[in-house]
Each structure stands twice: as structure tokens, then as C-alpha cells.
Amino acid sequence: MKISDRITGPALSLFGVAVIVGAMQLPTVPGVRFGADLMPMLVGIGFIGLGIAISVGGFIAGGDQKLIDLSEWRVPWRKKAAAFWTLGGLVLGIFVFHAVGFPLYAFVYMAVLMLLMGASWPVTVIISPTVVLLLYFGFSKGLLVPLPAGLLGGIL
């Protein structure tokens, strides 16, 4: 499937506006020169700029380009399943993340995604837990960001 730049550009710009509106609703921190809204505002401005650049490129290329072309949507079922798992797994994570915990949920999410993308079992079994544990300890111990341990709370 191919979507024209004349659609994706404005969509990115609108997303940037939404990010900026959301950032403006963050509370200010007294005594701090730059508040919590600084980085989201910069990201929103970046999305708007990139959206404008993509839109301009799409209109310059213009011509008889279709807005949405479904003729190229001949993708193997595994890649389609990987695309749906990417979003579906995130939605599932909203409901079970705190109960299951970051390490276990991230391992399952990553392992399923790797297998759907064609990684072999040995690679998945080695890479998934290694990356998840490095992330967990890096954030929870190194950066002091509390990630829920969930079911593995007594072990980690």
C-alpha cells in the first residue's frame, strides 16, 4: 500500500499540532527555566516542519499520482501479522503492563514481533531477554525510572 505524500504530510503536521496542544497542558514547574513542555513542543514543531516538507515534495512531484494505491498490498501474511501485532500488542500492553510487569511483557512482545518478522528461534531466545534486561536495569537502576517488575518482582 502506498499513501501519497499529499496525505501523509498534512497528517504529520496535524499530529505535530496535537503534540503541541498536549504539551501546553502540562503543568509548569516553579523555579525551573525550562518546563516539562519544552521537549514535546520541540518534537511537535519538528513534526509540523517535516509534514510541510513532505507536503511540498508531494505537490512538486504531483502529476497523476493516486492518493492511496492498494495495488502494492501483496505482502506475506507474516509481515501483515507483524504490523497488526505492533499496534495490537501495544493496545494489549495498556491493560496488562502493570500486572505482568515490564520485563515479562516486553520479552513476549519483542519475541513475538521478532518471530513474525522472520528471526530464527535461537536469535530470538538470545536477543529478546538480553535487550529487555538491559533496558530494564538501565532504566530502573541507571536512570532511576521506576518500571514495574510485575510477576518477576521477587526475582529482579
SERO-4910 file (N, C-alpha, C, O; in steps of 0.05 Angstrom, whole numbers):
BEGIN
 pado doro    nc1    nc2    nc3   cac1   cac2   cac3    cc1    cc2    cc3    oc1    oc2    oc3
  Met    A     17    -23      0      0      0      0     18     25      0     38     26     14
  Lys    A     11     44    -16     26     68    -17      7     92    -13    -14     94    -27
  Ile    A     14    109      5     -2    133     10     13    157      0     37    160      6
  Ser    A      0    174    -14     12    197    -26     23    216     -4     12    218     18
  Asp    A     45    230    -12     56    250      6     37    273     11     39    288     31
  Arg    A     17    276     -7     -3    297     -4    -22    291     19    -37    308     28
  Ile    A    -22    266     29    -38    258     52    -20    256     77    -28    266     98
  Thr    A      3    243     75     20    239     98     32    265    109     35    267    133
  Gly    A     38    284     92     49    309    101     30    324    119     37    331    142
  Pro    A      5    330    110    -14    343    128    -20    327    153    -25    338    174
  Ala    A    -21    300    151    -26    284    174     -4    287    195    -10    289    219
  Leu    A     21    288    186     43    292    205     42    320    217     47    324    241
  Ser    A     34    340    201     32    367    212     10    369    233     13    382    253
  Leu    A    -13    356    227    -35    356    247    -27    341    272    -34    349    294
  Phe    A    -12    320    270     -2    306    293     17    324    309     16    324    334
  Gly    A     33    340    296     51    359    309     35    380    324     42    387    347
  Val    A     13    389    312     -4    409    326    -16    396    351    -18    408    372
  Ala    A    -25    371    349    -36    357    372    -16    353    394    -22    356    418
  Val    A      9    348    387     31    345    407     35    372    421     38    373    446
  Ile    A     35    393    406     39    420    418     16    427    436     20    438    458
  Val    A     -9    421    428    -32    427    445    -30    410    471    -36    421    492
  Gly    A    -23    386    468    -19    369    492      3    379    510      1    378    535
  Ala    A     25    388    498     48    398    514     40    424    529     50    428    551
  Met    A     23    440    517     15    465    530     -2    460    555     -5    478    572
  Gln    A    -13    436    557    -29    429    580    -13    417    603    -25    412    624
  Leu    A     12    413    599     29    403    621     33    425    642     35    448    635
  Pro    A     34    417    667     37    437    688     65    449    688     84    436    681
  Thr    A     66    474    696     92    487    698    105    480    725     92    475    744
  Val    A    132    480    725    147    474    749    158    500    759    174    513    746
  Pro    A    151    508    784    161    534    794    191    533    798    202    513    807
  Gly    A    204    555    791    233    557    794    250    544    773    274    544    775
  Val    A    238    533    753    252    520    731    250    536    706    228    544    698
  Arg    A    272    541    694    272    558    670    258    545    646    242    557    633
  Phe    A    264    519    642    251    504    620    234    483    633    243    467    649
  Gly    A    208    483    626    190    464    639    188    438    624    203    432    606
  Ala    A    169    422    633    164    396    622    154    397    593    154    377    579
  Asp    A    145    420    585    133    423    558    154    429    536    147    429    513
  Leu    A    179    433    544    199    441    524    203    420    503    201    425    479
  Met    A    210    395    511    216    374    491    191    367    474    194    365    450
  Pro    A    167    363    486    144    358    469    139    380    449    130    375    426
  Met    A    143    405    457    139    428    439    158    426    416    151    431    393
  Leu    A    184    420    421    204    418    400    197    395    381    200    397    357
  Val    A    188    373    393    180    350    376    156    357    359    156    350    335
  Gly    A    137    371    370    114    380    354    121    399    332    112    396    309
  Ile    A    139    417    338    149    435    317    163    420    295    161    426    271
  Gly    A    179    400    303    193    383    284    173    368    266    178    366    242
  Phe    A    152    357    278    132    343    262    118    362    242    114    354    219
  Ile    A    112    386    251    100    405    233    119    412    210    110    412    186
  Gly    A    144    417    216    163    423    195    167    400    175    168    405    151
  Leu    A    170    376    186    173    353    168    148    348    151    149    341    128
  Gly    A    124    352    163     99    349    149     97    369    126     88    362    104
  Ile    A    105    394    131    105    414    110    125    407     88    118    409     64
  Ala    A    149    397     95    169    390     75    159    366     58    162    366     34
  Ile    A    146    347     71    135    324     56    113    333     37    111    323     15
  Ser    A     95    350     47     73    360     31     83    375      7     73    371    -16
  Val    A    102    393     11    114    408    -12    126    389    -33    122    392    -57
  Gly    A    141    369    -23    152    349    -41    131    334    -56    134    328    -80
  Gly    A    109    328    -43     87    313    -56     73    330    -77     66    320    -98
  Phe    A     70    356    -72     57    373    -91     76    380   -115     67    383   -137
  Ile    A    102    381   -109    121    385   -131    121    361   -150    121    364   -174
  Ala    A    122    337   -137    122    312   -154     95    309   -168     94    302   -191
  Gly    A     73    316   -154     46    318   -164     39    299   -186     42    275   -183
  Gly    A     31    310   -208     23    294   -231     -3    278   -227    -21    288   -213
  Asp    A     -4    255   -238    -28    238   -236    -25    217   -214    -36    195   -217
  Gln    A    -10    223   -194     -5    205   -172    -31    199   -157    -46    218   -149
  Lys    A    -37    174   -151    -60    166   -135    -55    174   -106    -33    173    -97
  Leu    A    -77    182    -92    -74    188    -64    -68    163    -48    -51    164    -30
  Ile    A    -82    142    -53    -77    116    -39    -77     94    -61    -96     92    -76
  Asp    A    -55     79    -62    -52     58    -82    -51     31    -67    -31     25    -54
  Leu    A    -72     15    -70    -73    -11    -57    -62    -34    -74    -61    -57    -65
  Ser    A    -52    -28    -98    -43    -49   -115    -18    -62   -105    -12    -85   -112
  Glu    A     -2    -48    -89     23    -60    -78     19    -74    -52     39    -82    -39
  Trp    A     -5    -78    -43    -11    -90    -17    -10   -121    -19    -28   -134     -8
  Arg    A     10   -131    -32     14   -160    -34     37   -167    -16     60   -171    -25
  Val    A     31   -169     10     52   -173     30     47   -200     42     24   -208     47
  Pro    A     68   -216     48     64   -242     62     49   -238     88     51   -218    101
  Trp    A     34   -259     95     17   -258    119     33   -252    144     23   -239    162
  Arg    A     58   -261    145     74   -257    169     80   -227    173     80   -218    196
  Lys    A     85   -213    152     91   -184    154     65   -169    161     66   -149    176
  Lys    A     42   -178    150     17   -165    158     12   -170    188      3   -152    203
  Ala    A     16   -195    197     12   -202    225     31   -186    243     24   -178    265
  Ala    A     56   -181    233     75   -165    249     65   -137    251     68   -124    273
  Ala    A     54   -126    230     43    -99    231     20    -97    251     18    -78    266
  Phe    A      2   -116    250    -21   -116    269    -12   -121    297    -23   -109    316
  Trp    A      8   -139    301     18   -144    328     32   -119    340     31   -114    364
  Thr    A     46   -104    323     59    -79    332     39    -61    346     44    -51    367
  Leu    A     16    -57    333     -5    -40    346    -21    -55    366    -26    -44    388
  Gly    A    -30    -79    359    -46    -95    378    -32   -101    404    -44   -101    425
  Gly    A     -6   -107    402      9   -112    426     12    -88    444     12    -91    469
  Leu    A     14    -65    432     15    -40    448    -12    -35    462    -12    -27    485
  Val    A    -34    -40    448    -60    -36    460    -64    -57    482    -74    -50    504
  Leu    A    -56    -82    478    -57   -102    499    -40    -94    523    -48    -98    546
  Gly    A    -17    -82    518      1    -73    539    -12    -52    557     -5    -51    581
  Ile    A    -30    -36    546    -43    -16    563    -58    -30    586    -60    -19    608
  Phe    A    -69    -53    580    -86    -66    600    -71    -85    619    -79    -89    642
  Val    A    -49    -97    610    -35   -117    626     -7   -109    635      6   -125    649
  Phe    A      2    -86    627     30    -78    632     37    -78    661     58    -89    669
  His    A     21    -65    678     28    -63    706     25    -90    721     41    -96    739
  Ala    A      6   -106    713      2   -132    726     24   -151    718     35   -166    735
  Val    A     31   -152    693     51   -171    683     79   -160    688     98   -176    695
  Gly    A     83   -134    686    109   -122    690    124   -118    664    119   -131    644
  Phe    A    142    -99    665    158    -92    641    174   -115    630    173   -121    606
  Pro    A    191   -128    647    208   -149    635    194   -171    621    201   -178    598
  Leu    A    173   -182    633    159   -205    621    143   -196    596    143   -209    576
  Tyr    A    129   -173    599    113   -164    576    130   -156    553    125   -163    530
  Ala    A    152   -142    558    169   -133    537    183   -157    523    186   -157    499
  Phe    A    189   -177    538    201   -201    527    181   -215    508    189   -222    485
  Val    A    157   -219    516    137   -232    499    131   -215    475    130   -225    452
  Tyr    A    128   -189    479    122   -171    456    145   -172    436    140   -174    412
  Met    A    169   -170    445    192   -169    427    196   -196    414    203   -198    390
  Ala    A    193   -218    429    197   -245    417    177   -250    395    184   -260    374
  Val    A    152   -244    401    131   -249    380    137   -232    355    135   -242    333
  Leu    A    144   -207    359    149   -190    337    174   -200    321    173   -199    296
  Met    A    194   -209    335    218   -219    321    211   -244    305    220   -246    282
  Leu    A    196   -262    316    189   -286    302    171   -280    277    174   -292    256
  Leu    A    153   -261    280    136   -254    258    152   -240    236    145   -242    212
  Met    A    173   -227    243    190   -214    223    210   -233    210    225   -225    192
  Gly    A    211   -258    220    228   -278    207    253   -285    221    270   -299    210
  Ala    A    257   -275    246    281   -282    261    279   -312    269    257   -323    273
  Ser    A    302   -325    271    302   -353    279    298   -355    309    302   -336    324
  Trp    A    290   -379    318    286   -384    347    311   -379    364    309   -365    384
  Pro    A    334   -389    356    358   -383    372    364   -353    375    372   -344    397
  Val    A    362   -339    353    367   -310    355    347   -296    373    354   -279    389
  Thr    A    321   -304    370    300   -292    387    305   -299    417    302   -281    433
  Val    A    312   -323    423    316   -331    451    340   -317    463    341   -313    487
  Ile    A    360   -310    447    383   -296    458    379   -266    459    384   -253    480
  Ile    A    369   -254    438    367   -225    436    345   -214    453    349   -194    467
  Ser    A    321   -226    453    298   -214    468    304   -211    498    301   -188    507
  Pro    A    312   -231    512    316   -227    541    340   -208    546    340   -193    565
  Thr    A    360   -210    529    384   -193    533    376   -163    530    383   -147    548
  Val    A    362   -156    509    355   -128    505    335   -119    527    338    -97    537
  Val    A    316   -136    534    296   -128    554    309   -124    581    304   -104    595
  Leu    A    327   -142    589    340   -139    615    359   -114    615    361   -100    635
  Leu    A    373   -109    593    390    -85    592    373    -60    594    380    -41    608
  Leu    A    350    -60    580    332    -37    583    321    -34    611    321    -12    622
  Tyr    A    313    -56    623    301    -55    650    321    -45    670    315    -26    685
  Phe    A    345    -57    671    365    -48    690    376    -20    684    382     -5    702
  Gly    A    378    -14    658    388     12    651    369     34    660    378     55    670
  Phe    A    343     30    656    324     50    664    319     50    695    319     71    707
  Ser    A    314     26    706    307     25    735    330     30    753    327     44    774
  Lys    A    354     21    747    377     25    764    395     48    756    404     64    772
  Gly    A    399     50    730    417     71    720    404     99    719    415    118    729
  Leu    A    380    100    707    366    126    705    346    131    727    333    152    728
  Leu    A    342    111    744    323    113    766    294    119    757    279    133    770
  Val    A    287    107    734    259    108    724    245     83    734    253     61    726
  Pro    A    225     85    751    212     61    761    196     47    740    175     57    731
  Leu    A    204     23    733    189      6    715    177    -17    731    191    -29    748
  Pro    A    152    -24    727    140    -45    743    153    -72    737    156    -80    714
  Ala    A    161    -86    758    172   -113    755    150   -134    752    155   -155    740
  Gly    A    126   -129    761    103   -146    758    108   -174    770    115   -176    793
  Leu    A    103   -194    754    105   -222    764    133   -230    771    137   -249    786
  Leu    A    153   -216    761    181   -222    767    192   -205    789    216   -203    793
  Gly    A    175   -193    805    183   -174    826    201   -186    846    220   -173    855
  Gly    A    197   -211    855    214   -224    874    241   -233    863    260   -237    878
  Ile    A    242   -236    837    267   -246    824    285   -223    817    309   -225    821
  Leu    A    274   -201    807    290   -178    798    293   -160    821    306   -139    819
***
